[in-house]
Amino acid sequence: MGKHSAWCIPMIKDKSIFIKNVYYMLSYAFSVLSQSNFANIAAEEFENIHNLFAAILVKGISQQLKHGLYREYLNKTEDLPVMHGKIDMTGTIKNKLECKQRLTCEYDELCENNLLNQILKTTMLLLLCHSEVDTKYKDALKKEILYFSNVDTVKLTGVHWNYIRFHRNNQIYRMLISICQLIAEGMLLTTDNGEYRLASFFNEQCMCCLYEKFILEYYNKEFPTIKTSTSQISWSLDDGIGTMLPVMQSDIMLSYKNTVLIIDAKYYSHTTQVQYDVHTLHSSNLYQIFTYVKNKDMEFGNQPHIVSGMLLYARTDETVQPDNVYHMSGNKISVKTLDLNQEFKDIAAQLDIIAAEHFGMEILSSSKI
């Protein structure tokens, strides 16, 4: 995924349409948002992204509170008049020397003051402080935050999001924490006098992650006969020695029988690079997708097969937009744009056409959100 210093929102002719499409993208990325509990959010009109996220958190946290906040065992060390857990000898001896009739004990306590709840509380406080969040969402957040009185806040810039692990007991938090991460990484991180405040919109890297996951999950849901994955691609090595070679991790790999389409999803502020008023494709993107395709192609050996690649950019408001098909060493490499600033049914139609062109019209699915 690429980064550029300049940032613009792709093709925002009607901001409310784009924000509604962000919700649809989230609905594919996190299937829980497609459930009936969140149906009223899909029907609302949002004038800014802050209200959309606030509405999702209000509904999601409300559902969680019905089951109670997630609790986990945390290790505590405390001076107590009687033994609880196991004795910490160092602390107990120190108490004895200070003539304190206390045992220093270590024990595990089932507690709601854990990282997941701390992230939720901190994010709610950030939204409560933002001027663009409507009063009705703030009122709902104020009611819910009362249930977090025993939960500390956390510095979101210090959270290692990739290290958070979900399991059977906290699986319901996956979507909520992901929304908090979108807010923290895409709307936070500008400071005034040492205090955090929310920025106006997503940053590029944040939207790129959502854009990629949306496309992956769209094909996974709407085209069940197509195998959808983020597979690693093996290097085709003559001698089998691959020391220090980087991992080739595809964004999206679609497979049907012996036909494969590798998609690299790109959400850039500029879909082309410009030098001396000449527009060309991002060279690193093209080299990357070509490498993926050729190495995947070699995996099939002498079997009949078709392997193609595609760079799928989010459309911007620039005049020049890539729409090219290249035939390189026996493989097709396409460069397309996906227009996110239109009704969602039209976005879905664009993705359906890609599937039909590469796998045949019979592959089309009729099920949509």
N, C-alpha and C positions, 0 to 999 in steps of 0.2 A: 504494500500500500504506500502511495507516495504522499509527500508533504510539500507544500509550497508556502512561502511567506504571505503571498497575497491571498485574500479570501473573499469570495462573493457567494451568495446563495444562488444555486442553479435555477435559472429560468423562473424567477418569482414574479409572475404577472398578477396572480391572485394569491395572496398570502394564506387566506383561509383554506383554499384548496390544497396548497402544499402542506399545511399543518394537519389537515384531515388525512392526507396520504401518509404522513409520518405515523399517524395512529394505525393505519392499515399495515404499514411496514412492520410496526411493533407487534401487531396482531399475528402476523406470520412468524416473526422471530420468537414470540412468546405466546404459545397457543392458548394460555389461560385467558388472554384478553378477548378471545373469540367466544368465551363462555357467556351464558345468559346473565351472569352477575354484572358483566361490564357492558351489556347491550345499550344502556342509556348513554354511555360515553360516546359510542359510535354515532348516536343520533344528535349529539350536541355540535354547535358551531363554535370554533375556537379562533379568536383573533390573534392569539400569541401562543408560543410554545410553552410558556410558563404555566398557563391555565390548563393546558392539556396534561402536562406532567402532574400538576397538583390534583387534577381530577382522577387520574389513574392511581396516585398514591392514596388519596382519600378512600377510594373504593377498595383498593387492595388491602390497606391497613385495617379498614373496617371489617373486612372478611376475616383477617387474621385475628383480630381482637375477640371475635366470637369463639375462637378456639384457644385463646390465651396467647400471650407472648412466648416466643420460643425461649426455653431455658436450657442451660448446659452447665455441667460441673466445672467450677473454677476453684483453683487452689488458693487457700487462705492461710495466713499465719497470724496468730492472735495470742495475746497473753490472757489466760483464763484461770479462774479459781479452782476448776476441776479439769481433769484430763478429757480431751475430746480429739479424736483422731490419733495422731502420733506425736510424741514429745520431741521438740527441737532442743537438743541438749545445750547447744551454744547459748541460745536465748534464755533457757531456764537457769543455767549457771549464772548468767549475767544478772538475772532477776534476784537470785539468791544473794549475790555479792552486794546488791543494792538494797537488801533486806525487804524485797518485795515478795509477798506470798502469792506468787503467780507462776503458772506453768506456761511456757511458750509452746503452743500446739499448732501443728499443721493438719489441715483437714480439707476435704472437698465439699463444696456447697453448691446445690442446684440453684442457679442464679439467672435472672433475666438481664443482668447488666453485662451483656456480652457484645462482641463486635457487631453482629448483625443488627441488633436493636439500637446500638449506638449510632450506626450509619443512618438508620431510619429517622431517629430523633434529630440528628444534626441536619439532615436534608429537609425535614419539615420546618425546622427553625429558619433555614435559609429561604425557603419559599414564603414563610410568614413575614420575612423582612423585605420581600421584593414588592415594589410599588405596582407592578403590572399584574400581580396575582389578584383576581377578583375577590371581593369580600366574602362571597358565599363559600369559596374554597378555603379562605383563611379561617372562617368561623368553624368549618368542619375540621380543619387541621388542629385548631385550638382545643376542640373537644377531645380529639384523639390523643393529643400529646400529653394530656393529663394522665393517661395510663402508662406514660414513660417516666414518671416522677423518680423512680429508682434506677433510672438508666442514665449514664454519663454521656456527654457529647464526645466526639472524636475529631481529630484533625483530618479532614478528608484528603488533603494532599499527601498524607502519610500512609494512606490505606493501600495495601498491595492487593489489588482486586483479583489478580490472577491466582493468588494463593488461597482465596476463599473457597472452601469446599462445602458442597451440599450433599446431604444424605437423606435417608428416609424421614428423619424427624424434622428436618428444616427445609425440605424440598420446595415448600410453598413460598419460601423467601426468595427463590431464584429470580423471579420476575421483578419483585420489589427492589432487590439489591441492584439488579441490572439497570432499572430506571434511575436509581440513585447514582449509579456510576455515570450514566449519560448526563445527568445534571452536573455532577462534580467535574467531569472532564470536558464537557461541552459548554456549560453555562457558567461555571465558576471561574476561579483562578485569575481574576483580576483584582488588584488590591488598591485600597485607598487608606493611607495612614495605618498600614499594618492589618486592616480588617478585610475580610473576604466579602465580595459581593457577587451577584449573578451577572454574567455578561448577557448580551442581547440574544444570542442564538448559539447553535452548535458550532464547534470547531470542525475543521475538515477531517481530522483523523477519526473523531467520534462518529461523524456521519458516514464515513467510509466503512466502519465496522458494522453499523446498522444496515447500510445499503447491501453489503456483501451477505450478511446473514438473512436479510429479507429475500434476496434472489434465491439463495440456497433453499430456504424453507418453502418458498413459493413452488418451486419445482418438486420438492419433496411431497408437498400436500396435493398439488393439482395434477401431477403426473405420476401416479403410483406405479405405473409399469416401467418407468425410468428409474434406474438406480442412481441416487443422488448422494454425493459424498464430498469430503474435503481431503481426498486421498493424497498420500505422498507418492511421488514418482521416482522410480529407481533410475540411477544413471546407467546408461548403456556403456559398459566398460569392456574393452577388448581383453584385458588381462585380469579383470576382477579387482584391481587395486583402486580403492576410492578414498584413501587417506586424505583427510582435511577438506573433502568436497562438501559444500553446503547441502542442507536438506532441501529438496524440491517439494514444497507444500502447495498444492493447488488450492485456489479459493473455492472453486466449484467444479466438480467433475460429474458430467451426466453420461450415463452408459445405458445403451439398449442393444442387447445382443452383442454384436461385434462393432457397433458404432459408438464412438466416444466424442463428446464435445467438452473441451476444457475452457472454462470461462474465468477470466480475471476481471473482477468487478472494481472499477476505479471511480472514486468520487473526488474529483479535482476542481479547483476553481478555474483552471484552464485546461481544456481537453487536448490542446496541441501546444507545441513549443514554437516560439517565433524568433527568427533571427533575420535581420535585414528585411522585414516584412514578408518573409517566406514562412508559411505554416508547415510544420512537419509533425509526425507522430512522436510521442515521447520514446526516445530510442531505447531506454532501459526497459520500458513496458514491452516493446516489440521483441527485443532480444529474449526477454524472460518467457513470453508465451511461445515463441518459436522453439526455445530449448525444451520447454515442457512437452510440446507436441511431438518433437522428433524423438525424444527419449521414450515417451509413451508408445509411439508408433513402433519402436524397436521391440517392445515387450511382446508383441503379437507374433513376431517371427514370420513364418511363411503362411500363417492363417489368413484367410480373407478378412479384411477389416477396413474401417475408415476412422481416422483420428483427425479431428479439426480443432482449431483454437479460436477464441474470440476475446477481444478486449472490449468490455461493455462499460462505457463511460456514462455517468449521469450528465444529462444535457445541460449546458450553461446558456447564458444569453449572448454568447459570442456569435459573430457572423459566420465564421468558419466552423463547421461541425464535421467530424470524420464520419464517413459512411463508405467504407472501402472493403473489397474482398481481394485477397492476394492468394495466388497459388504458388507455394514455395516447396520445391523438392518433393512434390507428390502430395502435399497436404494443403488444406484450405485454412487460411488465417483471415478472420474478419475483424473489422474495427467498427463498432456501432455505438450509438448513443441511445439512452433510455430517458424519455421526457417525463419527469416526475411532476410537472406542473400542469396536470390535466386530470380529468375524472379517473378514478381508480380503474374503472372497467377498461379504459383506454390503455392504461399502463399494463394491465393484465393481458390485453390483446397483443401488445408489443412482445411480451414474453412468450405468449402462445405461438406467435409467428416464428420466433427463433426456434422453438421446439419442433414445429411443423417442418421448417426448412431443413433441419438437420436429421430428423428421425422419421419424417413422412407425416402426411395429414392424418392418418389413422391414429396417431399417437395423441391427438388432441383430447383433452378432458373437458367435460361440461360442468364440473363442480367448481364453484367459485365462492369466495367469502360472501 
